[in-house]
Amino acid sequence: MSGCVSCGSDKPGVKGCKNNGNCGTNGCNKLNTFDWLTDMDLPIGERFDVVEVRFKNGKKDFFRNVNKFSLNNGDPIIVDVPNGHHLGYVSLQGELVRLQMSKKNTENNSQIRSIYRLATTKDIERFEEASKKELPTLNRSREIISDKKLSMKLTDVEYQADGTKATFYYSADDRVDFRELIKALASEFRIRIEMRQISLRQEASRLGGIGSCGRELCCSTWLTDFKSVTTASARYQNLSLNPSKLSGQCGRLKCCLNYELETYMAALEDIPELKGPILTSKGEARLQKTDIFKKIMWFGYQGESAWISIPTDRVKEILKLNESGERPATLKEDTIDIRDEASEALNSDLERLDKKFNRKAKFNKRRKRNRRNRNRKPN
């Protein structure tokens, strides 16, 4: 094989990055792992014999290279699967595979299936023919599900390379009795049927898409571990609890709400917790806004539009005074000016431009008047 045959590039000659099979970017597919040990000589006598293999939509599994085939990343291979064989692409080799197995809690034992051989042109053609059946099968299966009125959503269909089995991926809120459905699908397509339920996050990972940030979905590019996300993550970060803004493509809370949560939790340790307004001689001051990282809290009195900024240390002092029944005279902070440095600089620039154009307009007006006076004929 010359080049990564799984690359979608249409350039003539060797496809992809043109590294003659040793793809420098580890392919152009989802959930790739950069092989930073490729060009390094490791002090290991024998190379790790387990290979990571990629299948449709970023699904990966581990297979043992028992026959010591010379493999390159992106090479199509035929692997052993239950009740047949399947075609996949080499995605990772060497010691990084050992680390990936440890990360995914996969034991290096006899349960790991083996690699049969390198895929031939005939194998690839047969696999492409089977892949062409997936979309018609998906559409027809959805019609059957609709006729049987099952509360499930069929997301994807994946045919095995030998064409004897198809895996149907679906999502459902409740348990579904699909025994009659399997009989209908088996008689319709004349293949073995496997139903596999996936979560909505896994569905978004398989289908892919663009997030509200403008980038590809994290779950379809690098994120593999789905942790629970709650509205408490948004509350700790002072985010508006708007479901349309907090929900991702999968309809669940965005995974990125957890990315900075630990930083916010550490910063919130120095922020005093308020159960109500703080009391001063002037009246009750209610919290309006908190800058967690600058440790500044803004308070406002009822009936006043001005906010007063107070450091968190000062807020703690006032709370202690309130607990002892005392009220400070003032919050001891100046009212925040609505104009900040950036707005003041912008206003000064606008004033300078106004003066410049006013001078230019006056100059042009004076020049036109002088030209008229010169051109005016004497009586």
matplotlib code that plots the C-alpha trace (Angstrom):
import matplotlib.pyplot as plt

x = [0.0, 1.4, -0.2, -3.2, -6.0, -8.6, -7.7, -10.4, -7.9, -8.5, -5.0, -3.2, -0.5, 0.0, -3.0, -3.0, 0.3, 2.3, 4.5, 4.2, 2.1, 3.8, 1.2, 2.8, -0.4, -1.8, -4.6, -7.4, -10.0, -11.8, -10.3, -6.8, -3.8, -0.6, 2.2, 5.1, 7.2, 7.3, 10.8, 12.4, 14.6, 13.3, 15.5, 13.1, 14.1, 10.8, 8.0, 4.6, 2.5, -0.9, -2.2, -5.0, -7.4, -10.0, -13.4, -16.3, -17.0, -13.9, -14.7, -11.5, -10.4, -7.2, -5.9, -2.8, -0.3, 0.5, 2.0, 4.4, 3.0, 4.9, 2.2, 2.0, -0.6, -3.5, -3.0, -6.3, -6.2, -8.6, -9.2, -11.0, -14.4, -17.2, -18.8, -16.7, -14.0, -14.0, -11.9, -10.3, -7.4, -4.3, -4.5, -1.7, 1.3, 4.1, 4.3, 1.5, -0.9, 0.1, -0.7, -4.0, -4.9, -4.1, -6.2, -9.2, -8.7, -8.1, -6.0, -3.3, -4.6, -5.8, -9.2, -7.5, -8.3, -5.8, -5.1, -5.7, -3.8, -3.3, -6.4, -6.3, -8.0, -10.8, -11.3, -11.6, -14.0, -16.2, -16.1, -17.1, -20.0, -21.2, -20.8, -23.1, -25.9, -25.8, -27.8, -30.7, -30.8, -30.9, -33.8, -35.8, -35.2, -36.6, -39.7, -40.1, -39.6, -42.2, -44.7, -44.1, -44.5, -41.3, -40.1, -36.5, -34.3, -32.1, -28.9, -26.6, -26.0, -22.6, -22.2, -19.4, -16.8, -17.9, -21.5, -23.0, -23.8, -25.0, -24.9, -27.8, -27.0, -30.0, -30.9, -34.0, -35.2, -36.8, -36.2, -37.4, -38.6, -37.2, -37.6, -40.2, -38.1, -35.0, -37.2, -38.5, -35.0, -33.5, -36.2, -35.9, -32.1, -31.2, -28.3, -27.5, -28.7, -27.1, -28.9, -26.6, -28.0, -25.9, -26.4, -27.2, -23.6, -22.2, -24.7, -23.3, -19.8, -20.6, -22.4, -20.1, -21.0, -20.0, -20.5, -21.6, -17.9, -17.4, -15.2, -15.8, -17.5, -15.1, -16.7, -16.0, -12.4, -10.7, -13.0, -13.6, -14.6, -18.1, -18.4, -21.7, -22.5, -25.0, -26.5, -24.3, -21.3, -23.0, -24.0, -20.5, -19.3, -22.0, -23.5, -27.1, -29.2, -30.5, -31.1, -30.7, -27.2, -26.0, -27.2, -25.0, -25.8, -26.8, -29.5, -27.5, -25.5, -22.2, -19.2, -17.1, -18.9, -16.6, -13.4, -12.8, -15.0, -12.0, -10.5, -13.7, -14.2, -10.7, -11.4, -14.7, -13.1, -12.2, -15.6, -17.9, -21.3, -24.2, -27.6, -29.1, -28.2, -25.5, -26.5, -25.1, -26.3, -27.6, -29.7, -29.6, -27.1, -27.8, -25.2, -25.4, -22.3, -19.2, -15.8, -14.6, -10.9, -10.4, -12.2, -14.5, -18.2, -20.6, -23.5, -26.3, -28.9, -32.6, -33.7, -30.2, -28.7, -25.1, -23.1, -20.4, -17.4, -16.0, -13.1, -14.1, -12.0, -14.1, -17.3, -16.1, -15.5, -19.0, -20.5, -18.7, -20.1, -23.6, -23.4, -22.5, -25.4, -23.3, -23.7, -20.8, -21.5, -20.7, -19.4, -16.2, -16.0, -16.5, -19.4, -18.3, -18.1, -19.9, -17.1, -14.0, -10.5, -11.3, -14.5, -12.7, -10.0, -12.6, -14.5, -11.3, -10.5, -13.9, -13.7, -10.3, -11.7, -14.7, -12.4, -10.3, -13.2, -14.7, -11.5, -11.3, -14.9, -14.3, -11.2, -13.0, -15.8, -13.4, -11.6, -14.8, -15.8, -12.4, -12.7, -16.1, -14.8, -11.9, -14.2, -16.8, -16.8, -16.7, -19.8]
y = [0.0, 3.4, 6.0, 6.1, 4.7, 5.8, 9.5, 11.5, 13.6, 13.7, 14.8, 12.7, 10.3, 9.2, 10.3, 12.3, 13.6, 11.6, 9.9, 6.5, 4.8, 6.1, 8.9, 11.8, 13.0, 9.6, 9.9, 12.5, 10.7, 11.3, 10.5, 10.2, 9.8, 11.5, 9.0, 11.0, 7.9, 7.1, 8.3, 7.4, 4.4, 2.9, 0.6, -2.3, -5.6, -6.5, -4.2, -4.5, -6.9, -5.3, -2.9, -0.3, -0.6, 2.0, 1.2, 3.3, 6.6, 6.5, 3.2, 1.5, -1.8, -3.7, -6.7, -8.8, -9.0, -12.7, -13.1, -10.1, -8.3, -5.1, -2.5, 1.2, 3.6, 3.8, 0.3, -1.7, -5.0, -8.0, -8.7, -11.5, -10.6, -12.8, -14.9, -13.6, -11.1, -7.3, -4.7, -1.9, 0.5, 0.6, 3.7, 3.2, 0.9, 0.4, 1.4, 4.0, 1.2, -0.2, 3.2, 3.4, -0.1, 1.0, 4.1, 2.1, -0.7, -3.3, -6.3, -7.8, -11.4, -14.1, -12.3, -10.0, -11.2, -11.5, -9.9, -12.3, -10.5, -7.3, -6.4, -7.1, -5.1, -7.6, -7.2, -3.5, -3.7, -6.2, -3.8, -0.8, -2.8, -3.7, 0.0, 1.1, -0.9, 1.0, 4.1, 2.2, -0.2, 2.6, 4.3, 1.1, 0.1, 3.4, 2.8, -0.7, 0.9, 3.5, 0.9, -1.1, 2.2, 1.5, 4.4, 4.3, 6.3, 4.4, 6.4, 4.3, 1.0, -0.7, -3.7, -6.2, -6.4, -10.0, -8.8, -11.4, -9.2, -5.6, -3.7, -1.3, 1.6, 3.1, 5.4, 5.2, 6.7, 3.5, -0.2, -1.4, -4.9, -5.3, -9.1, -8.7, -6.0, -8.3, -10.9, -8.3, -6.9, -10.4, -11.5, -8.1, -8.0, -11.7, -11.0, -11.5, -8.5, -7.0, -4.2, -1.9, 0.9, 4.0, 7.2, 10.6, 11.7, 8.7, 9.4, 12.9, 11.4, 9.0, 11.5, 14.5, 18.2, 21.8, 23.2, 26.7, 27.6, 27.0, 24.0, 20.3, 18.5, 17.5, 14.0, 13.4, 14.7, 13.9, 13.3, 9.7, 9.7, 11.1, 12.5, 13.6, 17.3, 19.0, 22.5, 23.1, 23.4, 26.4, 27.9, 27.8, 29.7, 32.3, 31.3, 32.0, 28.8, 29.0, 25.5, 26.6, 28.0, 25.3, 22.3, 20.7, 19.0, 15.9, 17.8, 17.3, 19.8, 20.7, 18.6, 21.8, 23.0, 20.7, 21.9, 25.0, 23.8, 22.9, 26.4, 28.1, 25.8, 26.7, 30.4, 30.2, 29.1, 32.8, 34.1, 34.5, 32.9, 35.3, 34.2, 37.6, 41.3, 42.9, 45.6, 49.1, 52.3, 53.4, 50.3, 46.9, 46.3, 43.4, 41.5, 42.4, 40.8, 38.9, 38.8, 35.4, 35.8, 39.4, 38.8, 41.8, 41.9, 44.6, 45.7, 48.1, 49.8, 49.6, 52.5, 53.4, 52.5, 52.8, 49.8, 49.8, 47.5, 45.8, 43.4, 40.0, 40.7, 43.8, 41.7, 39.2, 42.0, 43.4, 39.9, 39.5, 42.9, 41.9, 38.7, 40.6, 43.0, 46.0, 47.9, 49.8, 53.4, 52.8, 50.1, 52.3, 52.1, 54.6, 54.3, 52.6, 55.0, 53.6, 54.6, 52.5, 53.1, 51.5, 53.6, 56.8, 56.1, 55.5, 58.7, 60.7, 59.3, 60.2, 63.7, 64.2, 62.9, 65.2, 68.2, 67.1, 66.9, 70.1, 71.9, 70.4, 71.3, 74.9, 75.0, 73.7, 76.2, 79.1, 77.9, 77.8, 81.2, 82.7, 81.0, 82.5, 85.9, 85.6, 84.5, 87.1, 89.8, 93.5, 95.6]
z = [0.0, -0.9, 1.3, 3.6, 1.5, 4.1, 3.4, 1.6, -0.4, -4.2, -5.1, -7.8, -6.8, -3.2, -1.1, 2.1, 3.5, 0.9, 3.5, 1.6, 4.2, 7.3, 7.9, 9.7, 11.2, 12.0, 9.5, 8.9, 11.0, 14.3, 17.7, 16.4, 18.7, 17.7, 17.6, 19.0, 19.4, 15.7, 14.9, 18.2, 18.9, 22.1, 24.3, 23.9, 22.4, 20.8, 19.6, 21.4, 19.4, 20.0, 17.4, 17.7, 14.8, 13.7, 12.3, 11.2, 12.9, 15.1, 16.9, 17.9, 19.3, 20.0, 18.0, 18.3, 15.4, 15.9, 12.4, 12.8, 9.7, 8.7, 9.3, 8.8, 10.2, 7.8, 6.3, 5.8, 7.5, 8.0, 11.7, 13.6, 15.0, 16.4, 13.7, 10.8, 9.9, 9.5, 7.7, 9.8, 9.5, 11.7, 13.9, 16.4, 17.0, 19.5, 23.2, 22.9, 22.3, 25.8, 27.3, 25.5, 26.8, 30.3, 29.9, 28.7, 31.3, 28.7, 29.8, 27.7, 27.7, 25.4, 24.9, 22.4, 18.9, 16.2, 12.8, 9.9, 7.1, 5.2, 3.2, -0.6, -3.3, -3.4, 0.3, 0.0, -2.9, -1.0, 2.0, -0.1, -1.6, 1.9, 3.0, 0.2, 1.7, 5.0, 4.0, 2.2, 5.2, 7.6, 5.8, 5.4, 9.0, 10.2, 8.2, 9.9, 13.3, 12.6, 11.4, 14.7, 16.7, 18.8, 20.9, 19.7, 17.4, 14.9, 14.5, 12.3, 10.6, 10.2, 7.9, 8.6, 5.8, 4.9, 4.5, 6.9, 9.8, 10.5, 13.7, 14.4, 16.7, 18.4, 21.4, 23.6, 26.8, 28.1, 27.6, 24.2, 23.3, 19.8, 19.5, 16.7, 15.2, 14.9, 13.1, 10.7, 10.0, 9.5, 7.1, 5.2, 4.8, 5.1, 7.5, 11.2, 13.3, 16.3, 18.2, 20.2, 22.4, 22.7, 24.7, 23.2, 23.7, 21.9, 19.1, 18.7, 18.8, 15.9, 13.8, 14.4, 13.9, 14.7, 18.2, 19.2, 19.6, 15.8, 16.3, 15.7, 18.6, 21.3, 21.5, 17.8, 17.8, 21.1, 24.0, 24.8, 28.5, 29.1, 32.6, 34.1, 33.8, 36.1, 36.3, 39.4, 37.0, 35.4, 38.7, 40.1, 36.9, 37.2, 33.8, 32.9, 33.3, 29.7, 28.4, 24.7, 25.5, 27.9, 25.8, 23.1, 19.8, 21.7, 23.8, 27.0, 29.0, 27.2, 28.3, 28.2, 31.3, 33.3, 31.7, 34.0, 36.9, 39.1, 38.6, 39.6, 42.6, 43.9, 43.3, 45.1, 48.3, 49.0, 48.1, 51.1, 50.9, 51.4, 52.6, 52.2, 52.0, 54.0, 56.5, 56.8, 58.5, 55.1, 54.6, 53.0, 50.2, 47.9, 45.9, 42.2, 40.6, 41.6, 39.9, 41.1, 40.0, 40.9, 44.3, 44.0, 44.8, 43.6, 45.9, 45.4, 47.6, 46.8, 44.7, 43.5, 40.2, 41.3, 42.3, 44.9, 44.5, 47.6, 48.0, 49.4, 52.6, 53.3, 52.8, 55.3, 57.8, 57.3, 57.7, 61.0, 62.2, 61.1, 63.1, 66.2, 65.6, 64.4, 61.1, 59.5, 58.5, 54.8, 52.5, 52.3, 48.5, 45.8, 43.4, 40.2, 37.3, 34.3, 32.1, 32.3, 30.9, 27.5, 27.0, 28.1, 25.6, 22.9, 23.8, 23.7, 20.3, 19.0, 20.3, 18.7, 15.4, 15.7, 16.2, 13.3, 10.9, 12.2, 11.5, 8.0, 7.3, 8.4, 6.2, 3.2, 3.7, 4.0, 0.8, -1.1, 0.0, -1.0, -4.4, -5.0, -4.0, -6.5, -9.3, -8.7, -11.3, -10.3, -10.9]

ax = plt.figure().add_subplot(projection="3d")
ax.plot(x, y, z, "-o")
ax.set_aspect("equal")
plt.show()
